[in-house]
Amino acid sequence: YQRRVRVSCKRNVIAIVGGSISDESRSILTKAGYQLLEMPQLDCSTEGQVGDEGIARIAGTHMRYWTWTMTEYEKVFYIDCDIVLLDRIDEIFDIPLNENEIYAAYFGAPSSNPVGTGFNAGMILLKPNKKLADEILNTWRSLFDTLGCISDQPYLYHFFNKPGRNVHFLPYAYNVRKKIYHPMKVFHYAGPRRQKVWNFYLPPEDAKNVAIMKNPEDVSRVWWWFFYDAIQTYGLQEW
């Protein structure tokens, strides 16, 4: 949260939380400045579905569907929790947007991910709409009998590629993954849990705000620098 405030003047930073989030985690999020949006837990298991191996490995990603219910906001920029912001992103909110379209990040570097092969749902600019939110949920559930519990990412891509809807792509600078790419406004630790940056401990003396990042290890040092800074800023030392 501290980093997001520094790179944006948009102070409404909201965490969508379900029943699987502990009271301790809720308390920490609140101390760190997040507003909590309590929504029903949503994934394949809560729907009585098994899902494929990928879905079981990254449970809870379907919670992003609830973003379309946030109709008190004109626009919402959804960001996965494994994303670190490295530069200002306010310009995202200046993009004209209709209710039946979204802006999403490239799945991979443009040279390896031409338009039409899908997107990464870790960053989505959307216009909340209750009717559309209901349609997203109901259409997803209607596919259980024929296709099973589909992962949210390919489902949203195909949902918004139907007639009358549209997907626009953000520059790859907003979803850099695995390798350093410039310009780089965002780095995304996408992938299974074992690859997340918080699983690779870095002590405070090795964490630093690297000015020019030349490799993913530099980004990790910055992530941990943000982490220790937030611990001090929000008084989370006991945690």
Secondary structure, 3 states (H helix, E strand, C coil): CHHHHHCCCCCCCEEEECCCCCHHHHHHHHHCCCEEEECCCCCCCCCCCCCCHHHHHCCCHHHHHHHHHCCCCCCEEEECCCEEECCCCHHHHHCCCCCCEEEEEECCCHHHCCCCCCEEEEEEEECCCHHHHHHHHHHHHHCHHHHCCCCHHHHHHHHCCCCCCEEEEECHHHCECCCCCCCCCEEECCCCHHHCHHHCCCCHHHCCCCCCCCCHHHHHHHHHHHHHHHHHHCCCCCC
